[in-house]
Amino acid sequence: MDTLGLLLQGFEVALTPANLMWAFLGSVLGTAIGILPGIGPALTIALLLPVTISVGPVSAFIMFAGVLYGAMYGGSTTSILINTPGEAGSMMTALEGNKMARAGRGAAALATAAIGSFVAGTIATLLLTFAAPVVAELAFVLKPADYFALTVLAFTSVAVVMGASRVRGFVSLFIGLALGVIGIDAMTGQPRMTFGMADLLDGVELTVVLVSVFAVGEILYVASRYSHGQEKIIPIKGKAWMTREEWRRSWKPWLRGTAIGFPMGAIPGSGSEIPTMLSYSLEKKLSRHKDEFGKGAIEGVAGPEAANNAAAAGILVPLLTLGLPTSATAAILLAAFQNYGLQPGPFLFTGNPELVWGLIASLYIGNFMLLVLNLPLVGLWVRLLYIPKPQLYAGILVFAMMGIWGVSGSVFDLGLMAVLGLLSYAMRVYGFPIPPLLIGLILVPLAENQLRTALAAGQGRLSVLVETPVSMIFLSLALLSLFVPIILRRLRTSA
């Protein structure tokens, strides 16, 4: 069946009353957590994993998609009104958006952010609709050695790009790899790294790690840096809509931001920060109003916000077609698939078309819902910023503990959650990035299985790992991601 026919079937799934409710709930939650500083989509989805285990996978992922897109919308509100990005991808929006708000143009800044997010999200979802089936078909020709090389590329690129230090990135990656191999070896039946503890024979529960790293570690980190001073929220001033001149200056940055964000979101390790920075730099170079940058240029809000939302759709292409997460949120979505006994990849499109196309169709619906929720109701969302931070973070911590206890009912898992939470807090304090840990933990079973399968097929020959053109390309890219930054740094130093 052609793509349009499958998409129509997806709309039949997504437009059922129950799934519309889940899409609306996800959009509301996503907007709320995007607005609240210190809380992002990765943390929210990690917290929702234990409580959605009894919900069907289609409804759960429709809600998760609403959370992912909603956080992109909501993050711009705090960036503009209190100069505090609610989500990492909204950092660049704060540069110009807050200046616009201080100059009495806050309403225009919020409008261009919301409309730009809608335009970029819709175009990027269209690209996802037609690109994903093509990539899934190509994935059928990949051999075990190719998949192993692909995971190596994911490991190296994420460890190098994330964080300020390559060494810290690899330390974080190896912590994730170590956690991922705990338990009974599937091929030999031997326990690995269990230290004689029966509770570790089944491995480390993925939900426990996700909730520990994002909820417990993040809350401890935010609480340790909590300031008792009241944040000054700039009141929304100006017309509730954009002027004709603001429309004229915004529509090209929306399109350029989409063109940057979608492909960058699909690249391992790029996240949403890099495309928004590239979009901001591009708009600054192309703008006819360069003197306004740093003082409140609307292009500096329109472009990065579009790139931010387009990147959110971009991460779904490698995730759905190859099972490859390219960001922390994508890693948690992959964990959610595994919680339901599903493995993203080409067979997901043939084995679970209702899930895949229902999810893609829900992105169109959720995008429209978010535009309606954000433009007229922005004043209501701003009220969330008045929630006292100590009560908010304490509530999240209690909810996290209840979720882990509800899933496992194990005191050992609660203790493990506390230990991993303290570890992730220490990692944040000393600048160790979190995404490499997650991606190492989640991808190590796939990498190990494909490596062993490839070696078994090659009768133990290591050369089998570089016998296909695809594996050679992926491994070459992995080596380039390791050594090119070092070479460039030395060239700059010698110059």
N, C-alpha and C positions, 0 to 999 in steps of 0.2 A: 504494500500500500504506500502511496506517495506521502510526502511529509505533511502536506496540507490536510489530507484525510486523517492522518494520525493526530494532528493538532486539533482537528474538530472533535475527534474522540476524546482528546484530553480536556477540551472545554466541557464536554458532557460530564466528565468526572468532576472537574473543578467547580462547575455551576450547580451542583447538588446543594440543597440547603445546609447540610452538615459541613461540607467542605468550604462553602462560602463563610460560614461562621468561623471555622478554623483560620481561614485567610484573614478575616477581619480581626480576629484575636491576635494573630501574629503581627499584623500591621500596627495595631495599637500598642502591643508590647514592644515591638521594635522601635517605634517612634519614642516611646517613653524611655527606654534604656539608652537610646541614642542621645536624648536630651540630658539625662543624668550623668554628670562627669564621673569617670572611673568605672563605668559599667559599659560593656560592649556586647556585640552579638555573640562572640565566642563564649563569654561567661554565661550569657542568658541561655543559649542552647545547651551548654553543659549542665546548667541547673535544671533545665526542662527534660533532659534525657531520662532521669529516673521516673518522673511523673507521667511521661508519655509512653512508657513501655507497653501499657495496656491499650493504647490507642492504635488503630491500624496504621501501617507505614505511610499510606497515601495521605491521610489526614495530618499525620505528624509532620511530614515533609512540606506539606502546603503551609502549615503554621511556621515551620523553621524558615521557609523562603520569605514569608512576611516579616519575620524578625530580622533577617539579613537585609532586606531592602529598606525596612522601616528605620533601622539604625543609621543607614546612610542619610536618610532624610532628616532624622532628629538631631544628628550630630551637628548640623549646621546652625541650629537654633542657639545652642550655648556658645558656639564659636562667635556668632554675630553679637549676641546680647551681653555675654559676660567675658568674652575673650578667652574662654576655656573650652577647647575641643571636647565634645562628649565622646568622640570616637576618633581613632588615630588618623583616619582618612580625611578628617575635617580640619587638620592643622593649618593647611594653607588658606582655607576659607577665613580663618580668624584674622589673617594679616590685613585683608581689605574689608571684610565684612564688619568687623568691630569699628573700624574707622568710619564706615558709612553710617553705622548706628549712632556713633557719637556726633556725627554731623547732621543728625535728624533724618537719615535716609534708611533707617532700619527696616521699614516695611518693604522698600524696594529690594534690599539685600535678601530678605527672607523670601520674597516672591521669585527673584531670579534663581535662588538656590532650589526652591521647590519645583519650579517649572523646568529648570535645567535637569534636575534629578529625574523628572517624569520623562522628558524627551530622551535623555541618555538611556534610562532604564528600558524604555520601549524599543528604541533602536537596537540596543544591545541584546534584548530578549529576542528580537527578530533574527539577529545574527546567530544567536545561540540555537534558535529553532532550526536553521538550515545548516549550520556548521556541525552541530553535534552528531547527526546521523552519518555525515560523511566521515568524520574522524572515527566514529564507532566502526564503520565498515573497514577503514584502513587498519584498525586495531586487530582485526581478525587475522591479519597476516603476520603479526608479531610473534616471534618465537620466545621460549623461556629466557634465552640469553639476551634478547632485546628488552624484555621486561626488567631483567636484572640491571641492565645498563641504564634503563630509564629511572629506576629507583636510585641508583648511584648518582645520576645527574640531579635528582630531586634532593638527595642528601647534601651534596656538595654546594649546590647553588643556594639552598636555603641557609646552610651554615655560614657561607661566605657573606651573603647579602644582609642577613638579619643581624642587628646589633652593631656596635662600634668596633668590635674586635673579632678577627677571624678565629683566634684561639678560643675565645669565650664561646663563639658559635659552635665550634667543634666539640668543646667540652659539653655543652648543652645537648648536642646531637648524640654523643656517646652515652650520656645519662639515659636518654630515651631508648637507645639501642639496648642498654643493659636491662632496663625495666621490661623491654619487649621480649627478651629471651628467657625470662623467669618462668619456671613451670616444667611440665613434662615434655620432652622432645617428642614430637609427633612421629618421627621416623624410627627412633631407637627405643622409645619408651623410658628413657633415663631422665631422672629429675635434674634440672639445671638451676643452680643459684638459689636453691630453696632454703639452704642453711638448716636443714632438718625440720623445717616448719611445715606441717601438713596443710596449713591455710594457703601456702604458696604453690602447692602442687598444680592447681588449676591456673596459675599465672596471676599477675596483678590485674584486678578488675579494671577495665578501661574507664568505666564511669567514675570510679573512685579517683583515678589519676586526673581525669578532666576536671572534676569538681574541686579537687584539692588544688590543682595548679591555678585554675582561673578564679574560683570563688574564694577559697581560704587564703591563698597567697596574695591575690590582688587586694582583698579586704584588709589584710594585715599591713600591706604596703601603703595603701591609701590612708589607713587609720594612723600609721606612724608619722605621716606627713600632714595630718589634719590641722588646719588653722582655724582658730576660734573666731577670727574676724569675719564679719558678714560680707559675702560677695555682693558687689554692686551690680544690680541688674538694670541695664539701660532700658527705659520704657520705649515701646514701639511708637515711632513717630512717622509722620509723612503719610502720603496717600497709600491706601491698601493695595494699590495696583501699580504697575510700572508705567512710566511715561513712554510715549512713542520713541523718544531718543534712547531710553534704556532698553527697549525691545530691540532697536536697531543695533545697539552695541553688544547685546547678549546672544543673539541667535547663532552667530558664527562661532563664538567660544563654546557654546553648547555642542555644536557638531564636531569641532576640533577636539574637545575634551572627550567625547565619545570615541573618536577615532584613536586617541591615545590610550584610553582606559581599558577598552575591551581586550585588545591583544596583550597589553601589559598584565592584566589580571590573569591571563592564561599561562603566564610564564612563572615557573617555580621561583619563589622567593621575592617576587616584586611587590606583593601585597597591594594595598590601596595608597600607601604613602608615596611611592615612587611615581606613579602616573599623575597624581595630583601636583607633585612638585614640577614634573615636566610640563604639565598643562599651564601652571602659573608662570613658569619661565618663558614658555612660548607666547602666552598672551602679553607678557610684559614687552617682549621683543616686537610683536606685531602691532601693538596698540598705537593708535594715533594720539593717545592721551597719556603718554609716558609720565608726564609730570604728576598725574593723579595717583600713580602707584605709590603705595606707602601712605596715601592720604584718603583712600577710599575709592578705588577704581572698580566699577561694577564687573569688568571683564575678569578681574582677579577673584571674583566670587563665582561667576557663571562657569568658567572653564574648569576649575578644580572640582566643583560640585558635580558637573557632568562626568568628569573622569572618574570620580569616586564611585558613582552609581554604575557606570559602564564596567568598571573593574569587578564589581560584585557579580555581574552576570558572566564576566570572563572566567572567573574561577570555577564556574560550573561546567565549562567545556571539558578540561582535563579530568575533573572529578567524576563526571557522569560517564565519559567515554573510556577513560584509562584507569580510573580508580586512583588518580594522582592528585593529592591535595597540594595547592600552591600557596596556602596561607593558613593561619591558625584556625580561622572559622571553617575553612574547607576541611581541615584535619578533623574537626569535631563533627562536621557533617558526615565524613567518611566513617567515623566511629559510630554515628547514629545508624548508618546503613548496616554496619556489622552487628549492632545490637539487635537488629531485626533479621539477622541471618542472611543479609544480602551483600553482594560484592559488586560495587560499581565497575563498569567495563562494558565491552561490546555486547556481552550476553544479557546485560540488564535491559537493553533496548528490545531484545527479542523475547526474553523471559518475563519481563515485568513492564510491558508497554503502558499499562494503565498508570503505574507509578510515575514513569518518566514523563509521559506526555501530560498527565494531570498536573505534575509539578511545573512543567514549562508553561502550560496554560494558566496556572495560578499566578505566575509572575506578571502576566498582562493584567489580570484582575487586581492583584495586590498593588500594582503600580498605580492604577486608576484610583483605588481606595485611598492610597497614601496621598495623592494629590488633593483629594477631597478633604481628607483629615487634616492636612497641613496648612493649606492656604487660609480657609476661613476660621480654623480653630487654633491658630498659633498662640493667641492670648491665653487659651485654656492650658495649652502645653507648658507655657512659661511658668504656670503656677507650681509645676512639679519641682522647680528649682528652689522653692521655699521649704521643701521637706527637710527637716534637720538631718544632717549627714550621719551623726552617731546612731540614731534610730534606724536609718535606712540601711547602713552597713551591718548593724547587728541583726536586723531582720533577714538580710541575705545569708548571713552566716548560719542562723538557725534553720533557715529553709534548706541550705546545703546539707546540714547534718541530718535533717529529717528525710531528705531524699536518699542519702546513702543508706540510712537505717531501713528505709522502706524497701530498697532494692535487695539488700543482702541480709539484713537482720543480724549482722556480724559485728561484735565488739572489735575484732581484729581489724576489720575494714575501717572502723571509726578511728582506731589508733593509727593505722596506715595513712588515713586522710590527714591527721594532724601532723605526722612526720613529713609527708610530701608537701603539705601546706607551708611548713616552716622552711623546707628546702627551696620551694619556689619563691618564698619571701626573700630568702638570702640571695637567690639568683637575681631578683629584681634590684636589690640593694647594690650588688656588685656588678651590675650591667651584663649579666648573662641572659641572652634572649630566650624566650619561652617557645616560640614556634619550632625551632629545630628539635627540641625535646619531644614535642607532640608528634611531629612528622616521623622522627626516628622510631618512636614507640609504635605508631600505627602501621608504618610501612615495613618494619623489620620482618614480620611473618611472611609477607609477600616476597620480599627480597630473598630471604632464606630459602623459601620454597622454590622460587624460580632458579636460584643458583644451584640448588641440589638437583633439580630436574635437568638443568642444562648439563651439569657435570656427569650425571648418570647417563644421559644420551650420548655424551662424548667419551664415555668410559674413563672418566677421571681426567681427561686432558683439559688443562687450563686454556689452551688455545681455542677451545670451542666458544669461549666468551667473546672472541673478536673475529669470528668466522663469517658473520653476516654484516652487510653494509650498515644496517640500522644500528646494531650494537656498537660498531666502530664510531659512528657519528655521535651517538649519545655519550660514549666514554670519552671521545675527543672533546666534546663540549664540557664534560665534567672536569677534565684536565685544564681546559682553558679558563673555566671559572675559578680554578685554584691558583693558576700561575700568572694569568694576565694582570690582575690587580697588583701583584708583587713587581712585575716587570715595569708596569706604568709608573709605580711609585718610585722605583729606582731611577727611571729615566727622568722624572721630574726633579729628583734629588740631584742627579748629576748635572742637569741643565741649570 
